[in-house]
Amino acid sequence: MGRDISDEELRASVEADKLHPSRVAAAEALGIAVSTHKSRLQIAARRGMMGTAPVLEGFRISKTTAVTNKDGDVVREFIQQRPDAGDPFEVPPGHVVKGVSALLDPEGRELAKWVKTREGIDPLDAAQALKDAFSDWPGMAEPTPAPIAPAASLLTLLPCNDWHIGMHAWGLETEANWDLAIAEETIGRAVVDLVERTPSSGQAVVLGGGDLTHNDNSQNRTAKSGNALDVDGRYPKVVQTAGRLKVKTIDACLRRHDRVIVRILPGNHDEHTAVAIAYFLLAWYRNEPRVTVDIDPSLFWWHRFGKVLLGATHGHTVKIKDMAAIMAHRRAEDWGATKHRYVHGFHLHHSAKFATEGGGVISEIHQAPIPQDAWHFGAGFLSGRSLQAITYHAEHGEISRVRTAIMDADHVHS
């Protein structure tokens, strides 16, 4: 405000403040809000338009010096004043507040404050992107007829991990072309094929395993290290594609299974986008009683199904081999009531098992359905590509597994 206000407007507020008995009356006479009038007085004081009589509007006394005569009487006094505060702080566009530091005097009073920001995502931008993604759809989700006679004793888990929607790969560089259009068509087709081949279960869990999107904002860099990312399309387009794929996945599960639980775990690539997608799905399926969207913000997911205990985390903060101990400690009651325990991890993009039944928990890392980007291909990483669904019996644990391999048909040199 202080950068745009004119001296004439400031002088009007100073004169009105002298003429009227209260700030409210002065503001009414000027035809402005009381808060605007007070702000103008503070700016006028900083510009030296309110004299020097202590204490000036918007200032504070920072130092006093008194001169006395031989009898100890004060004959002259000097008062040093400093602005009490500057103009209201505005977060720079594209940034979010990540911390605040303060300088205090010995009595604990605040002398100065530093507001630290970082590049981030505006939740309203993500919400608008998701809204735009479904502008040509018939409307919000309506109840879908349930499948005939699903097995109540079965739960089917569908890990949807490391989809990295938005990643770009050039065939001449990585032996595979990949972009938004290829990702939506390839992953969407594979998910539908996978779900259609699973046993019709009383429960299905669509588990977002983290890194749903490759970039978390328009900066196209990783949040922690600032590494540049190969991204196809603007960030809103990435969010739109991710939202459509999640809806396609859940709708496929509704056709095959009775009740669907949705949980979107955040990863190191989608810390903010994962939250936006989860709340979008909560709104999208609000009229579908067979869908439950779990919006727990934790990095961990736990679920008990009869004598089966399931757990998951993306894997960027906790190593999967440590998850068994975390499960035993944090879910002690569920641990004691179950016989079959499984932990699922992601992040590494390749398949691995870290424990046997002898340790009480089978811990597994899942493959991703995407090819490698230029950095990982150049670093020599190797991993297969697949999606899979695992079906558990409430009494007997895992009883079947369906896998859809992502074949190399998309490998082209152009």
Secondary structure as the mmCIF struct_conf table of DSSP 4:
data_model
#
loop_
_struct_conf.conf_type_id
_struct_conf.id
_struct_conf.beg_label_comp_id
_struct_conf.beg_label_asym_id
_struct_conf.beg_label_seq_id
_struct_conf.end_label_comp_id
_struct_conf.end_label_asym_id
_struct_conf.end_label_seq_id
TURN_TY1_P TURN_TY1_P1 GLY A 2 ASP A 4
HELX_RH_AL_P HELX_RH_AL_P1 ASP A 7 LEU A 19
BEND BEND1 HIS A 20 SER A 22
HELX_RH_AL_P HELX_RH_AL_P2 ARG A 23 LEU A 30
TURN_TY1_P TURN_TY1_P2 GLY A 31 GLY A 31
BEND BEND2 ILE A 32 ILE A 32
HELX_RH_AL_P HELX_RH_AL_P3 VAL A 34 ARG A 46
TURN_TY1_P TURN_TY1_P3 ARG A 47 GLY A 48
BEND BEND3 MET A 50 MET A 50
BEND BEND4 THR A 52 THR A 52
HELX_LH_PP_P HELX_LH_PP_P1 ALA A 53 ALA A 53
BEND BEND5 PRO A 54 VAL A 55
HELX_LH_PP_P HELX_LH_PP_P2 LEU A 56 LEU A 56
TURN_TY1_P TURN_TY1_P4 GLU A 57 GLY A 58
STRN STRN1 PHE A 59 THR A 68
TURN_TY1_P TURN_TY1_P5 LYS A 70 ASP A 71
BEND BEND6 GLY A 72 GLY A 72
STRN STRN2 VAL A 74 PRO A 83
BEND BEND7 ASP A 84 ASP A 84
BEND BEND8 ASP A 87 ASP A 87
HELX_LH_PP_P HELX_LH_PP_P3 PRO A 88 PHE A 89
HELX_LH_PP_P HELX_LH_PP_P4 VAL A 91 PRO A 92
TURN_TY1_P TURN_TY1_P6 PRO A 93 GLY A 94
STRN STRN3 HIS A 95 LEU A 104
TURN_TY1_P TURN_TY1_P7 PRO A 106 GLU A 107
BEND BEND9 GLY A 108 GLY A 108
STRN STRN4 GLU A 110 GLU A 119
HELX_RH_AL_P HELX_RH_AL_P4 PRO A 123 ALA A 133
TURN_TY1_P TURN_TY1_P8 PHE A 134 ASP A 136
BEND BEND10 TRP A 137 MET A 140
HELX_LH_PP_P HELX_LH_PP_P5 PRO A 145 PRO A 147
BEND BEND11 ILE A 148 ALA A 149
STRN STRN5 ALA A 151 CYS A 160
STRN STRN6 ILE A 165 ILE A 165
TURN_TY1_P TURN_TY1_P9 GLY A 166 GLY A 166
STRN STRN7 MET A 167 MET A 167
STRN STRN8 ALA A 169 ALA A 169
HELX_RH_AL_P HELX_RH_AL_P5 GLY A 171 THR A 174
BEND BEND12 GLU A 175 ALA A 176
STRN STRN9 TRP A 178 TRP A 178
HELX_RH_AL_P HELX_RH_AL_P6 LEU A 180 GLU A 196
TURN_TY1_P TURN_TY1_P10 ARG A 197 ARG A 197
BEND BEND13 THR A 198 THR A 198
STRN STRN10 SER A 201 GLY A 208
BEND BEND14 GLY A 210 GLY A 210
STRN STRN11 THR A 213 THR A 213
BEND BEND15 HIS A 214 HIS A 214
BEND BEND16 ASP A 216 ASN A 217
TURN_TY1_P TURN_TY1_P11 SER A 218 GLN A 219
STRN STRN12 ARG A 221 ARG A 221
TURN_TY1_P TURN_TY1_P12 ALA A 223 SER A 225
STRN STRN13 ALA A 228 ALA A 228
STRN STRN14 VAL A 231 VAL A 231
BEND BEND17 GLY A 233 GLY A 233
HELX_RH_AL_P HELX_RH_AL_P7 TYR A 235 ARG A 256
BEND BEND18 ASP A 258 ASP A 258
STRN STRN15 ARG A 259 ILE A 264
BEND BEND19 ASN A 268 HIS A 269
TURN_TY1_P TURN_TY1_P13 GLU A 271 HIS A 272
HELX_RH_AL_P HELX_RH_AL_P8 THR A 273 TRP A 284
TURN_TY1_P TURN_TY1_P14 TYR A 285 ASN A 287
TURN_TY1_P TURN_TY1_P15 PRO A 289 ARG A 290
STRN STRN16 VAL A 291 ASP A 294
BEND BEND20 LEU A 299 LEU A 299
STRN STRN17 PHE A 300 PHE A 305
TURN_TY1_P TURN_TY1_P16 GLY A 306 LYS A 307
STRN STRN18 VAL A 308 THR A 313
BEND BEND21 GLY A 315 VAL A 318
HELX_RH_3T_P HELX_RH_3T_P1 ILE A 320 ASP A 322
HELX_RH_AL_P HELX_RH_AL_P9 MET A 323 ARG A 330
TURN_TY1_P TURN_TY1_P17 ARG A 331 ARG A 331
HELX_RH_AL_P HELX_RH_AL_P10 ALA A 332 ALA A 337
BEND BEND22 LYS A 339 LYS A 339
STRN STRN19 HIS A 340 GLY A 345
BEND BEND23 HIS A 347 LEU A 348
BEND BEND24 HIS A 350 HIS A 350
STRN STRN20 ALA A 352 LYS A 353
HELX_RH_3T_P HELX_RH_3T_P2 GLU A 357 GLY A 359
TURN_TY1_P TURN_TY1_P18 GLY A 360 GLY A 360
STRN STRN21 ILE A 362 ILE A 365
STRN STRN22 ALA A 368 ALA A 368
BEND BEND25 PRO A 369 ILE A 370
HELX_RH_AL_P HELX_RH_AL_P11 ALA A 374 GLY A 378
TURN_TY1_P TURN_TY1_P19 ALA A 379 GLY A 380
STRN STRN23 ARG A 385 ARG A 385
STRN STRN24 SER A 386 HIS A 393
TURN_TY1_P TURN_TY1_P20 ALA A 394 HIS A 396
STRN STRN25 GLY A 397 ALA A 405
HELX_RH_3T_P HELX_RH_3T_P3 ASP A 408 ASP A 410
#
